[in-house]
Amino acid sequence: MTLSPTVVAALPSLAEASRAVGFALAVVFAALGAVLNSATLYALISCTSVRQQTTTRFVISLAAADLVYCAVALPATAIMFDSGSKFWRIDLLCRLIK
C-alpha cells in the first residue's frame, strides 16, 4: 500500500501540529496538576478532623506522588515536545548508572 502524494506532503505539517498539541497539553496538565494537588495536600494536612480517617494517608500519598509527577515528568515531556528530540540523553543516563 502506498500513500498518495497529497498525504505524503501533509505529513510534516501533521507532525508539527501534533508536537504543538503535545506541548500545550503537557504544560496545561503540569500547571493544573501542580495547583490542584497542592490544594489537596494543604486541605488534607491542615484539617485535623480529616487526618483521623484511615484513607487520608493513602490520599495524601497519592496527591504527593502526583504532585512530583506534575512538577518533574510533565515539564520534561513538554521540553521534549518543544525541542522535537529526547530530553533525557540515553548515553548520559547509562554513564550515571555505571
Residue pairs with C-beta under 8 A, 6 or more apart in sequence:
19 81
19 82
19 84
20 81
22 77
22 81
23 78
23 81
23 82
26 74
26 75
26 77
26 78
26 81
27 74
27 75
27 78
29 70
29 74
30 70
30 71
30 74
30 75
30 78
32 70
33 66
33 67
33 69
33 70
33 74
34 67
34 70
34 71
37 63
37 64
37 66
37 67
37 70
38 67
40 59
40 63
41 60
41 63
41 64
41 67
43 50
44 50
44 51
44 56
44 59
44 60
44 63
45 51
45 60
50 56
76 87
76 88
77 87
79 87
80 86
80 87
